[in-house]
Amino acid sequence: MPPGPRGVEPGMATDFRAEMGYGSYLDLDTLLTAQHPVSEPEHHDELLFIIQHQTSELWLKLVLHELRSAVALLQADRLRVALKRIARVKHIQRTLTDQWSVLATLTPTEYSEFRDFLGRASGFQSWQYRAFEFVLGNKDAATLAVHAHHPEGTRVLTELLEGPSLYDAFLGCLARQGHPVPARVLERDLTRPHTEDDELTEVLCAVYADAETHWDAYEACEELVDLEDAVQLWRFRHLTTVQRTIGLKTGTGGSSGVGFLRRALDVTFFPELYAVRTRIGR
């Protein structure tokens, strides 16, 4: 009997006892057995909660892979390739933001039935998310204490804390292209967050005022704004999902919960790229 429209076709491999197949390539035996609910008796919705956060961590791993590569490319003045990395991150961010709609199906009643089993575990303790913030420029050495129990996380965070952020690398690239980026910006203490610099805003205003001449820099500025928009949308969706699920309760890790997340919305990575918008056409 011939195979059906989705059956096995002649020539398709079927015996993977001695060679790598789909499952072994992806290490699915490990991946699919990495969910360990702690509620007793096991709550039906805890699997959703675990998978939501595990998949977020996988996407964050890829985000860090792309952004750290983008920093290195900018340092090598390979601007266009770096922008390709950033474009991919924007798509990942959209996926991460959309994921909140899945977690939002968890009602307050359902979550309250297993929340206490989580102890003090909290997303704030994600070293990969902290690394994401660091590579974008929101650095805070004090947060390293949260990850002191994790040697690899501490190593990566220390490296990112002391190294250039994505914005630092971009501004260095601009300077080497001949744009008069202030020396104090290029030579600042990299372990601290960048703060808005009026002279740098004027440099970027000049890029926007003559976009045709400075198209690569202009395009890069807008890609960075797109990236920050995507991060802010993720933050906002996180806030609304948490508020929908636990209201104004404190977080499992001891934070103020919604209040803590709301303050994050005021953090900007690329302040001059927003200041430019106020000055254009004024």
ChimeraX attribute file (.defattr): number of C-alpha atoms within 10 A of each C-alpha:
attribute: neighborCount
match mode: 1-to-1
recipient: residues
	/A:1	3
	/A:2	8
	/A:3	9
	/A:4	8
	/A:5	7
	/A:6	6
	/A:7	8
	/A:8	12
	/A:9	11
	/A:10	8
	/A:11	6
	/A:12	7
	/A:13	9
	/A:14	8
	/A:15	9
	/A:16	11
	/A:17	7
	/A:18	6
	/A:19	7
	/A:20	11
	/A:21	14
	/A:22	9
	/A:23	12
	/A:24	12
	/A:25	8
	/A:26	11
	/A:27	11
	/A:28	12
	/A:29	10
	/A:30	11
	/A:31	11
	/A:32	9
	/A:33	8
	/A:34	12
	/A:35	15
	/A:36	10
	/A:37	19
	/A:38	13
	/A:39	15
	/A:40	8
	/A:41	8
	/A:42	12
	/A:43	14
	/A:44	12
	/A:45	17
	/A:46	21
	/A:47	14
	/A:48	16
	/A:49	16
	/A:50	15
	/A:51	15
	/A:52	16
	/A:53	15
	/A:54	15
	/A:55	13
	/A:56	20
	/A:57	17
	/A:58	11
	/A:59	18
	/A:60	22
	/A:61	15
	/A:62	15
	/A:63	24
	/A:64	18
	/A:65	13
	/A:66	18
	/A:67	22
	/A:68	20
	/A:69	17
	/A:70	24
	/A:71	26
	/A:72	15
	/A:73	20
	/A:74	23
	/A:75	20
	/A:76	13
	/A:77	18
	/A:78	14
	/A:79	19
	/A:80	16
	/A:81	14
	/A:82	24
	/A:83	20
	/A:84	13
	/A:85	19
	/A:86	24
	/A:87	17
	/A:88	14
	/A:89	22
	/A:90	20
	/A:91	14
	/A:92	18
	/A:93	23
	/A:94	14
	/A:95	14
	/A:96	23
	/A:97	20
	/A:98	14
	/A:99	18
	/A:100	18
	/A:101	13
	/A:102	12
	/A:103	19
	/A:104	17
	/A:105	14
	/A:106	18
	/A:107	13
	/A:108	16
	/A:109	10
	/A:110	15
	/A:111	16
	/A:112	13
	/A:113	13
	/A:114	19
	/A:115	15
	/A:116	11
	/A:117	13
	/A:118	13
	/A:119	9
	/A:120	13
	/A:121	13
	/A:122	13
	/A:123	13
	/A:124	15
	/A:125	15
	/A:126	17
	/A:127	22
	/A:128	20
	/A:129	18
	/A:130	22
	/A:131	25
	/A:132	22
	/A:133	20
	/A:134	27
	/A:135	25
	/A:136	25
	/A:137	26
	/A:138	19
	/A:139	23
	/A:140	14
	/A:141	13
	/A:142	7
	/A:143	14
	/A:144	19
	/A:145	10
	/A:146	13
	/A:147	17
	/A:148	12
	/A:149	10
	/A:150	12
	/A:151	10
	/A:152	12
	/A:153	18
	/A:154	18
	/A:155	14
	/A:156	13
	/A:157	25
	/A:158	16
	/A:159	15
	/A:160	23
	/A:161	24
	/A:162	15
	/A:163	18
	/A:164	24
	/A:165	27
	/A:166	26
	/A:167	19
	/A:168	24
	/A:169	21
	/A:170	24
	/A:171	23
	/A:172	22
	/A:173	21
	/A:174	20
	/A:175	15
	/A:176	13
	/A:177	12
	/A:178	8
	/A:179	18
	/A:180	15
	/A:181	20
	/A:182	15
	/A:183	10
	/A:184	9
	/A:185	18
	/A:186	15
	/A:187	10
	/A:188	12
	/A:189	13
	/A:190	18
	/A:191	20
	/A:192	15
	/A:193	18
	/A:194	20
	/A:195	13
	/A:196	17
	/A:197	14
	/A:198	13
	/A:199	14
	/A:200	19
	/A:201	20
	/A:202	17
	/A:203	18
	/A:204	23
	/A:205	20
	/A:206	16
	/A:207	21
	/A:208	22
	/A:209	14
	/A:210	11
	/A:211	14
	/A:212	11
	/A:213	11
	/A:214	15
	/A:215	13
	/A:216	15
	/A:217	23
	/A:218	19
	/A:219	16
	/A:220	17
	/A:221	20
	/A:222	13
	/A:223	17
	/A:224	22
	/A:225	17
	/A:226	15
	/A:227	20
	/A:228	17
	/A:229	15
	/A:230	20
	/A:231	21
	/A:232	19
	/A:233	18
	/A:234	20
	/A:235	17
	/A:236	17
	/A:237	19
	/A:238	22
	/A:239	21
	/A:240	16
	/A:241	20
	/A:242	21
	/A:243	18
	/A:244	16
	/A:245	20
	/A:246	18
	/A:247	13
	/A:248	13
	/A:249	15
	/A:250	14
	/A:251	19
	/A:252	17
	/A:253	15
	/A:254	12
	/A:255	14
	/A:256	14
	/A:257	19
	/A:258	21
	/A:259	15
	/A:260	13
	/A:261	18
	/A:262	16
	/A:263	9
	/A:264	13
	/A:265	15
	/A:266	9
	/A:267	11
	/A:268	21
	/A:269	26
	/A:270	20
	/A:271	15
	/A:272	22
	/A:273	20
	/A:274	14
	/A:275	17
	/A:276	20
	/A:277	13
	/A:278	10
	/A:279	11
	/A:280	11
	/A:281	7
	/A:282	5
